[in-house]
C-alpha cells in the first residue's frame, strides 16, 4: 500500500513497504529523491518523528539514523522563512562536512499526517512479516 502526503499542488511524499532483495523496507520518495529504511531503521525513524510535538515544536535536530556508513539526520528547519521537516543524509569527508544530496522534506504542518502514516507503515511491516512465517 502506498501512503501519500501532499506537499504541494502537484507534489507528494510517498511511503511504501516493499521487498528489497531479501528484506522488507519502507521506501520514502519525493520527486527524484528516494530513501529506503529497513524495519529497525523505520522503528527508529518513527520514534523520532513521534517525539515531535506538532503544537509546540522547535527548529532543531531531533535525532539521527545510522544506515551502514550513512547517517540520516531528522530535523525541523527554516529556509527563506519556510519551515520544513527534513530527513537528510549527513556527509563527512576531509574537505566537507554537512548535508549531502540525499533527503526528503515536507512542510511542518504535515508532520501530524506523517506521524499517522508511519504508525500504519509499522503495522504493515508486522502484517507482511507474519504472512512470511
NUNU-369222 format. One record per residue (C-alpha): residue number from 1; chain; x, y, z. Coordinates in Angstrom, 2 decimals, always signed. Layout:
BEGIN
@num: NUM, chaine: A, X: X, Y: Y, Z: Z
...
END
This chain:
BEGIN
@num: 1, chaine: A, X: +0.00, Y: +0.00, Z: +0.00
@num: 2, chaine: A, X: +1.32, Y: +3.46, Z: -0.90
@num: 3, chaine: A, X: +0.79, Y: +6.21, Z: +1.67
@num: 4, chaine: A, X: +0.82, Y: +9.68, Z: +0.10
@num: 5, chaine: A, X: +1.17, Y: +13.05, Z: +1.77
@num: 6, chaine: A, X: +0.50, Y: +16.03, Z: -0.47
@num: 7, chaine: A, X: +3.30, Y: +18.58, Z: -0.03
@num: 8, chaine: A, X: +2.38, Y: +21.00, Z: -2.80
@num: 9, chaine: A, X: -0.02, Y: +21.44, Z: -5.67
@num: 10, chaine: A, X: +1.42, Y: +18.53, Z: -7.66
@num: 11, chaine: A, X: +3.99, Y: +17.18, Z: -5.17
@num: 12, chaine: A, X: +3.71, Y: +14.21, Z: -2.85
@num: 13, chaine: A, X: +5.84, Y: +12.42, Z: -0.31
@num: 14, chaine: A, X: +5.07, Y: +8.71, Z: -0.51
@num: 15, chaine: A, X: +5.80, Y: +5.84, Z: +1.85
@num: 16, chaine: A, X: +5.60, Y: +2.23, Z: +0.69
@num: 17, chaine: A, X: +6.60, Y: -1.04, Z: +2.35
@num: 18, chaine: A, X: +8.16, Y: -3.28, Z: -0.27
@num: 19, chaine: A, X: +10.53, Y: -6.22, Z: -0.66
@num: 20, chaine: A, X: +14.11, Y: -5.26, Z: -1.48
@num: 21, chaine: A, X: +16.39, Y: -8.23, Z: -2.00
@num: 22, chaine: A, X: +15.60, Y: -10.48, Z: +0.94
@num: 23, chaine: A, X: +14.19, Y: -7.93, Z: +3.40
@num: 24, chaine: A, X: +11.22, Y: -5.64, Z: +3.76
@num: 25, chaine: A, X: +11.96, Y: -1.91, Z: +3.56
@num: 26, chaine: A, X: +10.00, Y: +1.30, Z: +3.55
@num: 27, chaine: A, X: +10.64, Y: +3.47, Z: +0.53
@num: 28, chaine: A, X: +10.23, Y: +7.18, Z: +1.21
@num: 29, chaine: A, X: +10.09, Y: +9.14, Z: -2.01
@num: 30, chaine: A, X: +9.55, Y: +12.72, Z: -3.04
@num: 31, chaine: A, X: +10.26, Y: +13.82, Z: -6.57
@num: 32, chaine: A, X: +13.56, Y: +12.25, Z: -7.60
@num: 33, chaine: A, X: +14.68, Y: +11.64, Z: -4.00
@num: 34, chaine: A, X: +14.35, Y: +8.12, Z: -2.63
@num: 35, chaine: A, X: +15.30, Y: +6.86, Z: +0.83
@num: 36, chaine: A, X: +14.97, Y: +3.25, Z: +1.98
@num: 37, chaine: A, X: +14.96, Y: +2.04, Z: +5.57
@num: 38, chaine: A, X: +14.60, Y: -1.49, Z: +6.94
@num: 39, chaine: A, X: +12.17, Y: -2.28, Z: +9.73
@num: 40, chaine: A, X: +14.58, Y: -1.48, Z: +12.57
@num: 41, chaine: A, X: +15.55, Y: +1.85, Z: +10.99
@num: 42, chaine: A, X: +11.87, Y: +2.64, Z: +10.41
@num: 43, chaine: A, X: +11.15, Y: +1.95, Z: +14.09
@num: 44, chaine: A, X: +13.91, Y: +4.46, Z: +14.97
@num: 45, chaine: A, X: +12.52, Y: +6.99, Z: +12.47
@num: 46, chaine: A, X: +9.03, Y: +6.58, Z: +13.91
@num: 47, chaine: A, X: +10.27, Y: +7.12, Z: +17.47
@num: 48, chaine: A, X: +12.00, Y: +10.34, Z: +16.42
@num: 49, chaine: A, X: +9.01, Y: +11.63, Z: +14.42
@num: 50, chaine: A, X: +6.52, Y: +10.75, Z: +17.19
@num: 51, chaine: A, X: +8.65, Y: +12.75, Z: +19.67
@num: 52, chaine: A, X: +7.94, Y: +15.97, Z: +17.75
@num: 53, chaine: A, X: +5.19, Y: +17.99, Z: +19.42
@num: 54, chaine: A, X: +3.31, Y: +19.36, Z: +16.41
@num: 55, chaine: A, X: +1.68, Y: +22.06, Z: +18.54
@num: 56, chaine: A, X: +4.90, Y: +23.30, Z: +20.09
@num: 57, chaine: A, X: +7.92, Y: +22.27, Z: +18.06
@num: 58, chaine: A, X: +11.37, Y: +23.82, Z: +17.96
@num: 59, chaine: A, X: +13.56, Y: +24.25, Z: +14.90
@num: 60, chaine: A, X: +16.36, Y: +21.80, Z: +15.72
@num: 61, chaine: A, X: +17.78, Y: +18.35, Z: +15.04
@num: 62, chaine: A, X: +15.56, Y: +15.68, Z: +16.60
@num: 63, chaine: A, X: +17.72, Y: +12.64, Z: +16.00
@num: 64, chaine: A, X: +19.64, Y: +10.55, Z: +13.51
@num: 65, chaine: A, X: +19.58, Y: +7.10, Z: +11.98
@num: 66, chaine: A, X: +22.75, Y: +5.23, Z: +11.08
@num: 67, chaine: A, X: +22.42, Y: +3.07, Z: +7.99
@num: 68, chaine: A, X: +25.69, Y: +1.25, Z: +7.28
@num: 69, chaine: A, X: +28.20, Y: +4.10, Z: +6.85
@num: 70, chaine: A, X: +25.49, Y: +6.69, Z: +6.11
@num: 71, chaine: A, X: +23.90, Y: +8.90, Z: +8.74
@num: 72, chaine: A, X: +20.49, Y: +10.49, Z: +8.18
@num: 73, chaine: A, X: +19.52, Y: +13.44, Z: +10.36
@num: 74, chaine: A, X: +15.91, Y: +14.24, Z: +11.17
@num: 75, chaine: A, X: +15.33, Y: +17.92, Z: +11.81
@num: 76, chaine: A, X: +12.98, Y: +20.87, Z: +11.58
@num: 77, chaine: A, X: +14.49, Y: +23.88, Z: +9.90
@num: 78, chaine: A, X: +13.63, Y: +27.12, Z: +8.14
@num: 79, chaine: A, X: +14.90, Y: +28.33, Z: +4.79
@num: 80, chaine: A, X: +13.79, Y: +31.69, Z: +3.40
@num: 81, chaine: A, X: +11.04, Y: +31.81, Z: +6.00
@num: 82, chaine: A, X: +9.59, Y: +28.39, Z: +5.10
@num: 83, chaine: A, X: +9.64, Y: +25.84, Z: +7.93
@num: 84, chaine: A, X: +10.06, Y: +22.19, Z: +7.00
@num: 85, chaine: A, X: +10.58, Y: +18.68, Z: +8.35
@num: 86, chaine: A, X: +13.65, Y: +17.03, Z: +6.80
@num: 87, chaine: A, X: +15.31, Y: +13.65, Z: +6.62
@num: 88, chaine: A, X: +18.74, Y: +14.39, Z: +5.14
@num: 89, chaine: A, X: +21.94, Y: +12.46, Z: +4.69
@num: 90, chaine: A, X: +24.83, Y: +13.88, Z: +6.71
@num: 91, chaine: A, X: +28.08, Y: +13.71, Z: +4.81
@num: 92, chaine: A, X: +31.57, Y: +13.96, Z: +6.25
@num: 93, chaine: A, X: +34.85, Y: +13.89, Z: +4.32
@num: 94, chaine: A, X: +38.27, Y: +15.53, Z: +4.55
@num: 95, chaine: A, X: +37.02, Y: +18.53, Z: +2.58
@num: 96, chaine: A, X: +33.33, Y: +18.80, Z: +3.50
@num: 97, chaine: A, X: +31.05, Y: +18.20, Z: +6.43
@num: 98, chaine: A, X: +27.34, Y: +18.88, Z: +6.05
@num: 99, chaine: A, X: +24.18, Y: +17.75, Z: +4.37
@num: 100, chaine: A, X: +24.53, Y: +15.67, Z: +1.22
@num: 101, chaine: A, X: +22.19, Y: +15.40, Z: -1.73
@num: 102, chaine: A, X: +20.02, Y: +12.56, Z: -0.39
@num: 103, chaine: A, X: +16.96, Y: +13.68, Z: +1.50
@num: 104, chaine: A, X: +13.26, Y: +14.46, Z: +1.62
@num: 105, chaine: A, X: +11.30, Y: +17.26, Z: +3.20
@num: 106, chaine: A, X: +7.74, Y: +18.27, Z: +3.86
@num: 107, chaine: A, X: +6.03, Y: +21.31, Z: +5.38
@num: 108, chaine: A, X: +5.86, Y: +21.32, Z: +9.17
@num: 109, chaine: A, X: +2.05, Y: +21.44, Z: +9.09
@num: 110, chaine: A, X: +2.15, Y: +17.92, Z: +7.56
@num: 111, chaine: A, X: +4.08, Y: +16.32, Z: +10.47
@num: 112, chaine: A, X: +0.90, Y: +15.02, Z: +12.15
@num: 113, chaine: A, X: -0.06, Y: +13.30, Z: +8.89
@num: 114, chaine: A, X: +3.43, Y: +11.76, Z: +8.65
@num: 115, chaine: A, X: +3.12, Y: +10.53, Z: +12.25
@num: 116, chaine: A, X: -0.15, Y: +8.72, Z: +11.39
@num: 117, chaine: A, X: +1.28, Y: +7.17, Z: +8.21
@num: 118, chaine: A, X: +4.40, Y: +5.90, Z: +10.00
@num: 119, chaine: A, X: +2.22, Y: +4.04, Z: +12.52
@num: 120, chaine: A, X: +0.38, Y: +2.39, Z: +9.61
@num: 121, chaine: A, X: +3.68, Y: +1.56, Z: +7.89
@num: 122, chaine: A, X: +4.94, Y: -0.22, Z: +11.02
@num: 123, chaine: A, X: +1.70, Y: -2.23, Z: +11.17
@num: 124, chaine: A, X: +2.25, Y: -3.22, Z: +7.53
@num: 125, chaine: A, X: +5.76, Y: -4.44, Z: +8.38
@num: 126, chaine: A, X: +4.30, Y: -6.64, Z: +11.14
@num: 127, chaine: A, X: +1.50, Y: -7.93, Z: +8.93
@num: 128, chaine: A, X: +3.79, Y: -8.76, Z: +6.00
@num: 129, chaine: A, X: +6.38, Y: -10.41, Z: +8.26
@num: 130, chaine: A, X: +3.70, Y: -12.58, Z: +9.91
@num: 131, chaine: A, X: +2.48, Y: -13.67, Z: +6.45
@num: 132, chaine: A, X: +6.02, Y: -14.84, Z: +5.59
@num: 133, chaine: A, X: +6.15, Y: -17.16, Z: +8.60
END
